[in-house]
């Protein structure tokens, strides 16, 4: 249930920031995206088995960086802006995965 709530919030904030970036002044929405990405990855991604998450993050990041959806007439730029925001949250999640992996390797008691 937590995963669905986090993904729903992430999608909602990405839609708002991608389609109407001036709707909420300041840098509150990008910060919320980063926090959601950190929490999502910390709660759902196992540090020892994070390959699928990392591959997905890289694929979304490359797609966002290449502006591949901008070629679609009329709505491509808007879709690309939304994917850009989702990639921000996914990249933030990599920090959580890395931190948990490092903690497990160095500080966690041996089992």
Buried (B, 14 or more C-beta within 10 A) or exposed (E): EEEEEBBEBBBEBBBBBBEEEEEEEEEEBBEBBBBBBBBBBBEBBEBEEBEEBBEEBBEBBEBBEEBBBBEEEEEBBBBBBBBBBBBBBBBBBBBBBBBBBEEEEEEEEEE
